[in-house]
Amino acid sequence: MRLAIFGWLVLGAVLLCAAPFAAKAQNVGIVQSDVLVLDPDRLFKETLFGQRLNSEYLKQREQLSALNDQRSADLEAEEQALTDLRAQKTPEEFRDLADAFDTKVQQIRRDSDRAVRDLELSRERAPGIFMRAVQPVLIELMRDAGGAVVMDVRTVLLRSDVIDITDVAIARIDLRIGSGPAGTSSGDDQQ
């Protein structure tokens, strides 16, 4: 009887001690290391979410370029019409029309410059928005790997490729976040 109780106690102790190893064994394919590295550029470029943010930026840039081209064509036509009116107007009337046209052109130029700045600002903010959204996935991955720190691969001079978790991170982000949280965008549509 004592031998049976002792046997159960030993078995319980072995199972208790083996639990941490079993937990690590569940993370097959994930390196176990205190120090891990990650390529944030690849993460942004290769995840569905990063690709969506980049695609939105490119679409907005195309729309802004088309809008600027249309405005330019409209202004050229208006300038030509104004030039054609010159012979029919007194110098004072023409000067007033030319000044109004110049004011309009300057305002359109300011609006266009502001839209370009806003679009570029949204492009610059996109990686930060991305990293905040994927941070919970990266923290979970770090914990699964037994990591204490995840470093940017660009800041590491020498390393073993085995501690690079970028591929696993891309797969997990795509699985958990997909193309990104609803309402997350690199910026508002530019006009």
Secondary structure as UniProt FT lines:
FT   HELIX           2..25
FT   TURN            28..29
FT   STRAND          35..38
FT   HELIX           40..46
FT   HELIX           48..85
FT   HELIX           86..88
FT   HELIX           91..144
FT   TURN            145..146
FT   STRAND          149..152
FT   HELIX           153..155
FT   HELIX           161..163
FT   HELIX           166..176
FT   TURN            177..179
FT   TURN            182..183
//
